[in-house]
């Protein structure tokens, strides 16, 4: 089921299904809700799903000015308040993961648990395996043909508006997000960081994201890329549902989670 919500920033298209604790799915850059097709059935069996399409994506119209993650996070906060009506779990993929982190920082009262998939906290030149890929991207090029088709099929702004959107999204990736590791210490929600082992975002950057978050878990899925929710849906869905179900992490030899940095939880080794 789909409908529009008249939010302060932009008239936003969203879809809902399922029942249970609210869970907001935040799609990737240039994407639509269709890209969550491999997750919706499993997640809706346990949660009430809300799937907003961000400004200039899918059925949601574009707005004047540059596209920024900050504005998209503000839109998401407004969506949580006006449509969801309170706190929810957030699952964000790629750009959606960036938005989820910003919402968790700005409004911890609206975020229960968080999952970020293939997300970065620094701009593409600092976090992508092949940052020069942005130089090859043009609105009419083959690299963006799949996304152009998604956009042209449903955008209320019409196919002719695609070049304006594509150019501004690529510009956003060049300079955003611009968080520092110490900024991420402000994320209070328990967060699962997911990546493919051959992700667009470097494993080093993903590890830095994981280590900077105060309450985090890390899952690197083998044999997967930036499209891991499509490539390994059963595994990704299981990871998401287990994380959202809660529970403390207990391991036999904690290091990052140890109450003390001394070996083996505090015993003195001589």
MIZA-931113 format. One record per residue (C-alpha): x, y, z. Coordinates in nm, 4 decimals, m for minus. Each point is the difference from the previous one (the first is absolute). Layout:
+----------+----------+----------+
|       c1 |       c2 |       c3 |
+----------+----------+----------+
|        X |        Y |        Z |
...
+----------+----------+----------+
//
This chain:
+----------+----------+----------+
|       c1 |       c2 |       c3 |
+----------+----------+----------+
|   0.0000 |   0.0000 |   0.0000 |
|   0.1377 |   0.3412 |  m0.0955 |
|  m0.0945 |   0.3571 |   0.0870 |
|   0.1449 |   0.3494 |   0.0307 |
|   0.0799 |   0.1811 |   0.3243 |
|   0.0131 |   0.3790 |  m0.0154 |
|   0.3147 |   0.0580 |   0.2030 |
|   0.1593 |   0.3429 |   0.0596 |
|   0.2942 |  m0.0705 |  m0.2316 |
|  m0.1630 |  m0.1896 |  m0.2848 |
|  m0.3166 |  m0.1910 |  m0.0865 |
|   0.1271 |  m0.3512 |   0.0650 |
|  m0.1181 |  m0.3296 |  m0.1480 |
|   0.0015 |  m0.2977 |   0.2344 |
|  m0.1247 |  m0.3566 |   0.0195 |
|  m0.0999 |  m0.2155 |   0.2976 |
|  m0.0559 |  m0.3674 |   0.0732 |
|   0.0194 |  m0.2514 |   0.2819 |
|  m0.0673 |   0.0350 |   0.3709 |
|   0.2018 |   0.0256 |   0.3183 |
|   0.2687 |   0.2420 |   0.1151 |
|   0.0539 |   0.2769 |  m0.2556 |
|   0.2943 |  m0.0388 |  m0.2371 |
|   0.0968 |   0.2655 |  m0.2552 |
|   0.1886 |  m0.1174 |  m0.3113 |
|   0.2194 |   0.2665 |  m0.1606 |
|   0.1033 |  m0.0818 |  m0.3574 |
|   0.3285 |   0.0766 |  m0.1730 |
|   0.0971 |   0.2863 |  m0.2265 |
|  m0.1868 |   0.0169 |  m0.3344 |
|  m0.2191 |  m0.2876 |   0.1240 |
|  m0.3678 |  m0.0556 |   0.0714 |
|  m0.1906 |  m0.2225 |   0.2402 |
|   0.0085 |  m0.2742 |  m0.2618 |
|   0.3603 |  m0.0742 |   0.0954 |
|  m0.1221 |  m0.1296 |   0.3391 |
|  m0.1944 |  m0.2772 |  m0.1733 |
|   0.2165 |  m0.2793 |   0.1445 |
|  m0.0487 |   0.1270 |   0.3577 |
|  m0.3614 |   0.1072 |   0.0242 |
|  m0.1720 |  m0.3358 |   0.0538 |
|   0.2356 |  m0.1219 |   0.2734 |
|   0.0157 |   0.3324 |   0.1827 |
|  m0.3744 |   0.0657 |  m0.0258 |
|  m0.0669 |  m0.3333 |   0.1723 |
|   0.1482 |   0.1480 |   0.3191 |
|  m0.0345 |   0.3782 |  m0.0369 |
|  m0.2219 |   0.2787 |  m0.1274 |
|   0.2015 |   0.1250 |  m0.2979 |
|   0.0139 |   0.3615 |  m0.1126 |
|   0.1801 |   0.0703 |  m0.3279 |
|   0.0401 |   0.3698 |  m0.0856 |
|   0.1567 |   0.1051 |  m0.3301 |
|   0.2268 |   0.2987 |   0.0575 |
|  m0.0116 |   0.3321 |  m0.1823 |
|   0.0849 |  m0.0354 |  m0.3711 |
|  m0.0291 |  m0.3799 |   0.0235 |
|  m0.2771 |  m0.2259 |  m0.1218 |
|  m0.3476 |   0.1511 |   0.0293 |
|   0.1209 |   0.2908 |   0.2162 |
|   0.0589 |   0.3261 |  m0.1902 |
|   0.3214 |   0.1969 |  m0.0121 |
|   0.0499 |   0.3259 |   0.1893 |
|   0.1889 |   0.3198 |  m0.0737 |
|   0.3672 |   0.0225 |   0.0887 |
|   0.2729 |  m0.2567 |   0.0634 |
|  m0.0717 |  m0.3474 |   0.1293 |
|   0.1471 |  m0.0637 |   0.3438 |
|  m0.0026 |  m0.2859 |   0.2456 |
|  m0.0873 |   0.2505 |   0.2701 |
|  m0.3215 |   0.1020 |  m0.1748 |
|  m0.0898 |  m0.3636 |  m0.0602 |
|   0.0538 |  m0.0726 |   0.3700 |
|  m0.2292 |   0.2911 |   0.0903 |
|  m0.2613 |  m0.1439 |  m0.2362 |
|   0.0339 |  m0.3377 |   0.1707 |
|  m0.0423 |   0.1538 |   0.3448 |
|  m0.3169 |   0.1706 |  m0.1232 |
|  m0.1193 |  m0.3329 |  m0.1404 |
|   0.0589 |  m0.1766 |   0.3323 |
|  m0.1934 |   0.2682 |   0.1838 |
|  m0.2897 |   0.0454 |  m0.2429 |
|  m0.0513 |  m0.3466 |  m0.1505 |
|   0.1575 |  m0.2575 |   0.2315 |
|  m0.1020 |   0.2018 |   0.3035 |
|   0.2986 |  m0.0821 |   0.2178 |
|   0.3264 |  m0.1910 |   0.0267 |
|   0.0798 |  m0.2796 |  m0.2438 |
|   0.2776 |  m0.2300 |  m0.1075 |
|   0.1958 |   0.1308 |  m0.3006 |
|   0.1515 |  m0.2171 |  m0.2728 |
|   0.1938 |   0.2007 |  m0.2577 |
|   0.1852 |  m0.1200 |  m0.3070 |
|   0.2824 |   0.2111 |  m0.1482 |
|  m0.1271 |   0.3608 |  m0.0064 |
|  m0.2859 |  m0.1187 |   0.2184 |
|   0.2566 |  m0.1183 |   0.2539 |
|   0.1575 |   0.3460 |   0.0050 |
|  m0.3434 |   0.1525 |   0.0612 |
|  m0.0665 |  m0.2523 |   0.2786 |
|   0.3233 |   0.0985 |   0.1771 |
|  m0.0855 |   0.3717 |  m0.0241 |
|  m0.3499 |  m0.0578 |   0.1363 |
|   0.1412 |  m0.2067 |   0.2865 |
|   0.2378 |   0.2859 |   0.0812 |
|  m0.2589 |   0.2773 |  m0.0261 |
|  m0.2977 |  m0.1724 |   0.1627 |
|   0.0967 |  m0.2963 |   0.2165 |
|  m0.3486 |   0.0113 |   0.1522 |
|  m0.1433 |  m0.1109 |  m0.3354 |
|   0.2386 |  m0.2897 |  m0.0652 |
|  m0.0192 |  m0.3404 |   0.1651 |
|   0.2526 |  m0.2274 |  m0.1767 |
|   0.1893 |   0.0686 |  m0.3198 |
|   0.1384 |  m0.2045 |  m0.2882 |
|   0.2268 |   0.1622 |  m0.2597 |
|   0.0986 |  m0.1906 |  m0.3138 |
|   0.2872 |   0.1163 |  m0.2215 |
|   0.0036 |   0.3396 |   0.1708 |
|   0.2752 |   0.2588 |   0.0223 |
|   0.0581 |   0.2959 |   0.2324 |
|   0.2519 |   0.1813 |  m0.2210 |
|  m0.0407 |   0.1050 |  m0.3670 |
|   0.0711 |  m0.2348 |  m0.2892 |
|   0.3588 |   0.1162 |  m0.0687 |
|   0.0902 |  m0.1119 |   0.3540 |
|  m0.2162 |  m0.3089 |   0.0398 |
|  m0.0563 |  m0.1710 |  m0.3380 |
|   0.2234 |  m0.2770 |  m0.1313 |
|   0.0018 |   0.1673 |  m0.3430 |
|  m0.0799 |   0.3693 |   0.0583 |
|   0.0779 |   0.0870 |  m0.3612 |
|  m0.3176 |  m0.1853 |  m0.0993 |
|  m0.1846 |   0.3272 |   0.0614 |
|   0.1911 |   0.1591 |  m0.2863 |
|  m0.1414 |  m0.2616 |  m0.2384 |
|  m0.3590 |   0.0574 |   0.1086 |
|  m0.2117 |   0.2177 |  m0.2283 |
|  m0.3804 |   0.0304 |  m0.0077 |
|  m0.0244 |  m0.1746 |  m0.3387 |
|   0.2889 |  m0.2436 |   0.0486 |
|  m0.0237 |  m0.3774 |   0.0288 |
|   0.1110 |   0.0068 |   0.3643 |
|  m0.3285 |   0.1611 |   0.1049 |
|  m0.2310 |  m0.1561 |  m0.2591 |
|  m0.1704 |  m0.2323 |   0.2513 |
|  m0.0663 |   0.2860 |   0.2412 |
|  m0.1166 |   0.2275 |  m0.2813 |
|  m0.2635 |  m0.2583 |  m0.0914 |
|  m0.1187 |  m0.0219 |   0.3614 |
|  m0.0309 |   0.3770 |   0.0141 |
|  m0.1718 |   0.0504 |  m0.3334 |
|  m0.2617 |  m0.2671 |   0.0760 |
|  m0.1500 |   0.1741 |   0.3044 |
|   0.1350 |   0.3524 |   0.0590 |
|  m0.2703 |   0.2664 |   0.0176 |
|   0.2537 |   0.2438 |  m0.1475 |
|   0.0187 |  m0.1933 |  m0.3269 |
|   0.2895 |  m0.1644 |  m0.1875 |
|   0.1432 |   0.3324 |  m0.1162 |
|   0.0883 |   0.0910 |   0.3594 |
|   0.2349 |  m0.2970 |   0.0465 |
|   0.3242 |   0.1804 |  m0.1030 |
|  m0.0557 |   0.2675 |   0.2665 |
|  m0.0505 |  m0.2605 |   0.2713 |
|   0.2880 |  m0.2243 |  m0.1110 |
|   0.2450 |   0.2907 |  m0.0095 |
|  m0.0924 |   0.1197 |   0.3486 |
|   0.0153 |  m0.3464 |   0.1578 |
|   0.3491 |  m0.0565 |  m0.1428 |
|   0.1035 |   0.3443 |   0.1274 |
|  m0.1299 |  m0.0978 |   0.3439 |
|   0.2078 |  m0.3186 |   0.0005 |
|   0.3165 |   0.1979 |  m0.0735 |
|  m0.0220 |   0.2100 |   0.3172 |
|  m0.2444 |  m0.1738 |   0.2354 |
|  m0.0446 |  m0.1347 |   0.2608 |
|   0.2664 |   0.1772 |   0.2024 |
|  m0.0164 |  m0.1592 |   0.3434 |
|   0.3015 |  m0.0613 |   0.2201 |
|   0.0454 |  m0.3183 |   0.2057 |
|  m0.0571 |   0.1994 |   0.3176 |
|  m0.3356 |   0.1170 |  m0.1364 |
|  m0.1167 |  m0.3603 |  m0.0226 |
|   0.0456 |  m0.0382 |   0.3753 |
|  m0.3310 |   0.1855 |   0.0246 |
|  m0.1959 |  m0.2893 |  m0.1546 |
|  m0.1784 |  m0.1582 |   0.2965 |
|  m0.1985 |  m0.2691 |  m0.1785 |
|   0.1410 |  m0.3512 |  m0.0206 |
|   0.1239 |  m0.0212 |  m0.3593 |
|   0.0735 |  m0.2906 |  m0.2309 |
|   0.2528 |   0.0897 |  m0.2718 |
|  m0.0314 |  m0.2261 |  m0.3070 |
|   0.2305 |  m0.0163 |  m0.3019 |
|   0.0783 |  m0.2314 |  m0.2858 |
|   0.3588 |  m0.1209 |  m0.0071 |
|   0.0337 |   0.1641 |  m0.3429 |
|  m0.1962 |   0.3139 |   0.0852 |
|   0.0147 |   0.3366 |  m0.1725 |
|   0.1045 |   0.1426 |   0.3388 |
|   0.3424 |  m0.1167 |   0.1142 |
|   0.0135 |  m0.2577 |   0.2762 |
|   0.2391 |   0.2295 |   0.1842 |
|  m0.2593 |   0.2773 |   0.0007 |
|  m0.2738 |  m0.2411 |   0.1064 |
|   0.2168 |  m0.1183 |   0.2887 |
|   0.0629 |   0.3611 |   0.1008 |
|  m0.3756 |   0.0625 |   0.0023 |
|  m0.0560 |  m0.3065 |   0.2167 |
|   0.2729 |   0.0959 |   0.2458 |
|  m0.1217 |   0.3599 |   0.0305 |
|  m0.3541 |  m0.0981 |   0.0997 |
|  m0.0434 |  m0.0519 |   0.3750 |
|  m0.2355 |  m0.2989 |  m0.0250 |
|   0.0627 |  m0.1837 |  m0.3255 |
|   0.0213 |  m0.3398 |  m0.1621 |
|   0.1739 |  m0.0743 |  m0.3304 |
|  m0.0971 |  m0.2491 |  m0.2702 |
|   0.2110 |  m0.0381 |  m0.3146 |
|  m0.1878 |  m0.2334 |  m0.2332 |
|   0.2300 |  m0.2202 |  m0.2107 |
|  m0.0462 |  m0.0190 |  m0.3744 |
|  m0.2022 |   0.3204 |  m0.0132 |
|   0.0258 |   0.3550 |  m0.1335 |
|  m0.1704 |   0.3328 |   0.0700 |
|  m0.3188 |  m0.1762 |  m0.1137 |
|   0.0139 |  m0.2523 |   0.2830 |
|  m0.3752 |   0.0288 |   0.0872 |
|  m0.0765 |  m0.1239 |  m0.3531 |
|   0.2830 |  m0.2533 |  m0.0182 |
|  m0.0365 |  m0.1576 |   0.3446 |
|  m0.3565 |   0.0839 |   0.1079 |
|  m0.0496 |  m0.2917 |   0.2391 |
|   0.3203 |   0.0767 |   0.1860 |
|  m0.0611 |   0.3750 |   0.0096 |
|  m0.3602 |  m0.0422 |   0.1157 |
|   0.1089 |  m0.2345 |   0.2776 |
|   0.2660 |   0.2453 |   0.1169 |
|  m0.2485 |   0.2881 |   0.0008 |
|  m0.2711 |  m0.1894 |   0.1882 |
|   0.2410 |  m0.1371 |   0.2598 |
|   0.1403 |   0.3463 |   0.0652 |
|  m0.3403 |   0.1669 |   0.0257 |
|  m0.1167 |  m0.2694 |   0.2418 |
|   0.2505 |   0.1369 |   0.2502 |
|   0.1948 |  m0.1738 |   0.2710 |
|   0.3433 |   0.0598 |   0.1443 |
|   0.3138 |  m0.1141 |  m0.1781 |
|   0.1966 |  m0.2459 |   0.2104 |
|   0.3258 |  m0.1504 |  m0.1201 |
|   0.2614 |  m0.2129 |   0.1730 |
|   0.2920 |   0.2345 |  m0.0685 |
|  m0.1271 |   0.3575 |  m0.0427 |
|   0.2453 |   0.2658 |  m0.1132 |
|  m0.1822 |   0.3064 |  m0.1334 |
|  m0.2960 |  m0.0914 |   0.2217 |
|   0.2078 |  m0.0790 |   0.3074 |
|  m0.0779 |   0.2087 |   0.3095 |
|   0.3751 |   0.0405 |   0.0396 |
|   0.2742 |   0.0125 |  m0.2621 |
|   0.2128 |  m0.2284 |   0.2143 |
|   0.0390 |  m0.3533 |  m0.1413 |
|  m0.2882 |  m0.2398 |   0.0424 |
|  m0.2371 |   0.2475 |   0.1612 |
|   0.2320 |   0.1270 |   0.2726 |
|   0.2202 |  m0.2859 |   0.1157 |
|   0.3625 |   0.0969 |   0.0412 |
|   0.2392 |  m0.2071 |  m0.2078 |
|   0.3504 |  m0.0273 |   0.1325 |
+----------+----------+----------+
//
